[in-house]
Amino acid sequence: MFSKDQLRADVADLLGVPGESIGDSDDLVRLGLHSMLLMKLSGTWRRQGYRVQSSQLALEPTIEAWAALLSGGEPAAEPIAPAKAAPTPAESAPVAANAEGDEFALATMQHAYWVGRQSGQALGGVAAHLYVEFDGAGADPDRLERAVAQVVSRHDQLRAAFGEAGGQRILAQPPQSVYRVVDLREAADADAELERMRDRMSHQLLDVAAGRVVEFVLTLLPSDKHRLHLDVDMLAADAMSYRRILDDLAAAYESDGALPPVGYSFRQYLTERGDRIPADEHEAARQWWTDKLPSLPETAELPTIPEARRTDPSRSVRFHHRLEPEGKTRLYALAHGHGLTPAVTLASVFSEVIARWSARQRFLLNLPLFNREPVHDEIDQVVGDFTNSVLVDVDARASESLVDRARRLQHELHSCAANATYEGLDVLRDLGKLRGSAVTPSVVFTSGLGLGELFSERVTRLFGSPVWILSQGPQVDLDAQVAEVDGGLLVNWDTRRDALPEGVMESMFAEFRALLDSLLAPAADWNAPLSIALPAAQLAAREAAETISASIAPRSLHAEFFAQATQRPERVAIVTSQGEELSYGTVAEQALSLAKTLTTAGVHPGDTVAVIVPKGHQQVISVLGVLAAGAVYLPVGADQPVARRDRILARGLVRAVITGATVDVPEGIERIVFDESVTGPRAEQAVVPDPDALAYVLFTSGSTGEPKGVEVSHRAAANTIDAIAEEFGLNADDRTIGLSALEFDLSVFDMFSPLALGGAIVCIDAGKVRDAAAWAELVAAHRVSVLNCAPGLIGMLLDSATAEQLSSLRVVITGGDRVDAGVAARMRAQVPGLRFAGLGGTTETAIHSTVYEVTDEFPAEWTAVPYGRPLSGVHCRVVNERGEDAPDWVTGELWIGGVSVADGYRGDPERTADRFVTANGIRWYRTGDLARYLPGGTIDFLGRADHQVKIRGYRVELGEVEAAAKTLPEVGEAVAAVVSGRLSLAVVGAESGQVVDTVAVAAALADLLPEYMVPDVLHFLAQVPLTSNGKIDRAAIRAVLERETEGLAEAEYVAPETALEAAVAYIAAQVLEIERIGVTTDFFDAGANSILATTFVANVRGLLAVDGVGVTDVFGAKTVRGFAARLVEREQVPGQLVQVARILLEVAGIPDPSADLAAARA
């Protein structure tokens, strides 16, 4: 049993402090203990028989806790993984004389690197390698060549060849020299040649199959200068091994002599690893992760560009920041003083930046561990890949201090590391299986603190200073590393150049540097809440986009109409659907008569009156009459089902209903018959309420199934109308057409914009609400100049109208749904000189809130018109989960504030309190819409938050799938939905009557979208169904897609049809440890990963006696049927595969499906 004094002595020896200075309850991290020292301690104690891991020690780093941990049981009778002494030179044969070895298995991380090199992988096709350039002077090329030979001879992993089946073997000698000299001493342009060499070597894929895992190049330059280029593939060497390679190279070069052999090998380490980890310990770790999997978050959602759209997906760039020695000292002191390791502190700063640029503030962070167990006296001399990784749950949703955030991260890291015997890639495999698709945590933080200087003094003295460093890795978009360099710290971010929009990574790294510097400032308070401000340029652009016009004053909606009626009663106010022109005077008289009827019936100012009359001029007069009585109008569609209509009337607290003589209304509500109420006595004048009084209540569909009534004030609606009028210079000569239903808020603009200016509204007949040809005739006949409607209606109009019929239009504004860029282009082409704008907004923010005018400079690659900038008097924010303003390009929830925000939901204070909030002195409406800011202050609408779905474990925005489809020339409209767990897409042809080839669309989408976003089901629609408001009727399309997918669930398992398919399916099911796998089921959806794919290939080769097939075929074929087809394509002896497959099926007791099929046919 360990005594506390023994523990104290071991710790004191490592820390180099007196034992008496360490108290039983002292936090040893505060005293300077870090992960590398913990590994040494745990290795020492494990060799003495104690089953303890460094991560367990890290969970509670005190002498008292460790004593309790180690006293939990006596040491084993036999020491665990006893250390082996280094052999004497006489006992070791020279490594260079070794014969070529047999193939042995890859380590887990090697597997990931090896598979990631293969093309066709997500973020694949690149090597995991580290490239460094040293600039110095006076190098001896021949001497360096001898040193390189010594290093390669000493370390067998530098002669490792990696075969296509997923194994490795050690070559006696490299297949060709790994060292060469380039002489540029007399080159015409040495700098250009050096740049070409850098470009090639920093992005190369060494031929690891031939054993080329390292490359040394010495470039000779004028004035006796040189550049040493070193590229090492991480298949052969991790970061600690990289140091060993450099140190050995320097030692061999300096002495110009032989290096001693290493008495232990990486192959031995891998072979013996299974014996070092007790089965129960591994099973406990596996169970710990199994229990944790369902609660793990998703990966960080940075604003990445889909790989298919990147200019050069494999190109990487580096950002770096150096902390001088004094900065390093201060960081260590402050971190230790708060009980934190410097590595975790930096990881916390990094995580805060990631959270700031992520659409979600809780995410998985990939943290590699250097897990070189001290099992041999010379283990530190061995070159190999000893790394493991852990997936750490970073939760940055709450505002908290660095100390609190880092302590939580430190505890989470240590808890995960304590169960790291079940390796990170195994966890990813299980997580992918649980979620139905592979999970790729493409943001990585790697700490090399505690490993010592990356480049020793002797290395830099002999070879020069490191002037260029770049690492790459597969399945990674951003790899942040920190290392000890020249007494300080070097923080590097290696990132795929085209992974993020231009300027995003630069902004992220700038904020990382700024946050780190602020934490090291003399007055820094690590207990204050962490905060990263919005970049100043972005804030300035957004503030500049928000304006308040001095000419727009608060007013009631109808006051200007009655003023126009007094001043110019003869002007035309309304054109009926029959072409009759009603003057302002006539309309005002009828409205005042209706107002008198209402007040006589007991309606008082502030009461609510429903309007249930057919579409046409009667609706406009009814609304004016209600407002003239000082009441609030509530429109209800005349075609609404009676039950829903009555629910709206009840929830709307309706006092009276304006309707027809034959319409029944619920008991207790006054019925006002329109035709009987517009010819009687008139009110002396219209009631003009305070601008803050309610003007209307619009009921929209609610998520609970119950309609919700939005209460909008006069001030809110009038501000929107006046802002749009000012934006487009609307005047008394303008005419609108009332295409929108009265219960759709676009109708508020159609009525009150022209009537406030002295213009006119052209009404359509209730029977023509879907007759675009009739609309075109009205536009032409009555010279309509302003069109305001949903984009779907514009498309219908374009399909039906001639250019001549639309020639009177000068302004088209559209909103209420996604505005397709193609619609804008068609309309602008049809009417030269037309001003076309997309507007964004919600019923809760009075019709429209933002505007984006399409001009000739509209980017060709945009598929939709963005929301644009706020209208006058409107404020906008894009907010993350912490309530912070999201940086440019980052998805968040759109908040709209200012004058035009509604009062709330009628009779629903709870919902009102949830959606309407006050922040920074402004009242906001939380829209539930997803949006992002583009550079320059433009808002881009991304869809409803509830249109985001989970597909195969990934969060998918249906709008992105739709947008990708609409980039195809043959697709005019696309609507996506998830039906029975499948991503489904309905498409409509670009031209009227055009039939779309859905197979071709699916193939094209595979080139535009990540695999998990390619729809499972595609369906062709002859036309787009629209709602009564002119929006795309998603419910109707979903019903079509549901019918399309009926029966697919039962047909999900597809049985083999041939003996070969049955044999391949049997092998796959055995490897995946599942009962069966269908021939069209994706291997990786069924739980495969790179390691299992390698095992599967090995079993296929052995059981079916085939060659020439590798893991890349598994990733390429993806299914049993596809893989079997590849086997047939490469068959050397026709018929042999089928014979071998039948023998395997007979041995396994599995029927031959081809025989069953033949019998059935007979």
Secondary structure, DSSP 8 states (H G I E B T S, - for coil): ---HHHHHHHHHHHHTS-GGG--TT--TTTTT--HHHHHHHHHHHHHTT----HHHHHHS-SHHHHHHHHTTS---SS-SS--B----GGGS--GGG------EE--HHHHHHHHHTSTTSTT-SS--EEEEEEEEE---HHHHHHHHHHHHHH-GGGGEEE-TTSEEEE-SS-SS-SEEEEE-TT-TTHHHHHHHHHHHHTT----GGGT--EEEEEEE-STTEEEEEEEEETTT--HHHHHHHHHHHHHHHHHTS-----S--HHHHHHHHHHHS-HHHHHHHHHHHHHHGGG---B-------GGG-SSTT-EEEEEEEE-HHHHHHHHHHHHHTT--HHHHHHHHHHHHHHHTSSSSEEEEEEEEE-----BTTGGG--S--EEEEEEEEE--S--BHHHHHHHHHHHHHHHHTTTTS-HHHHHHHHHHHHTS-----EEEEE-TTS-BSS-HHHHHHH-EEEEEEEE-TT-SEEEEEEEETTEEEEEEEEETTSS-TTHHHHHHHHHHHHHHHHTSTT--TTSB------HHHHHHHHHH----TT-----TTHHHHHHHHH-TTSEEEE-TTS-EEEHHHHHHHHHHHHHHHHHTT--TT-EEEE---SSHHHHHHHHHHHHTT-EEEE--TTS-HHHHHHHHHHTTEEEEEE-TT----TTSEEEEHHHHSSS---SS-----TTSEEEEEEE--TTSS-EEEEEEHHHHHHHHHHHHHHHT--TT-EEE--S-TTSTHHHHHHHHHHHHT-EEE---GGGTT-HHHHHHHHHHTT--EEEE-HHHHHHHHHH--TTTTTT--EEEE-SS--BHHHHHHHHHHSTT-EEEEEE--GGGSS--EEEEE-TT--TT-SB---BEE-TTEEEEEE-TTS-B--TT--EEEEEEETT---EETT-HHHHHHHEEEETTEEEEEEEEEEEEETTTEEEEEEEGGGEEEETTEEEEHHHHHHHHTTSTTEEEEEEEEETTEEEEEEEESSTT----HHHHHHHHHHHS-GGGS-SEEEEESS--B-TTSSB-HHHHHHHHHHHHTTTTTT-S----SHHHHHHHHHHHHHHT-S---TTS-TTTTT--HHHHHHHHHHHHHHHT--S--HHHHHHH-SHHHHHHHHHHT-SSTTHHHHHHHHHHHHHT---HHHHHHHHH-
